[in-house]
C-alpha cells in the first residue's frame, strides 16, 4: 500500500482517540496550503482510506495539525486555561511516493509522541 495514513491513541485513557479533528497541509517554503480536514473514528483512524493516495500523494513537505485540546476537553480531561497542549503540528517530508507513510500520534494532556510507523 502507498499513501499517507495516521492513527491517534489516547495514552492517558488507554484507548483510540475518537472524534479528534485533523487538518492536512502541504508546505512550500513555509507557506501552508490546506488540503483536507478529517475526524478520527472509533478506532482512532480516518475513514475512507489513506489521507493522501494516488496522484495527490506527491513528494514534498506536509503538516498534520491535530486539534488535541478540543479532543481532550471533550473526553473529560481537566485542562487548565490555556491548555498545555492545544494544537499539535507534525511537519514531515515524503520522499518516496512508492512507499507507505504512516504518522501515528500518541496523545495525553501533557505529552505526545510520534514516529514513522508501518
Secondary structure by P-SEA (a helix, b strand, c coil): cbbbbbbbbcccccccccbbbbbbbbbcccbbbbcbbbbbccccccccccccccccccbbbbbbbbaaaaaaaaacccccccccccbbbbbbbbccccbbbbbbbbbccccccccccc
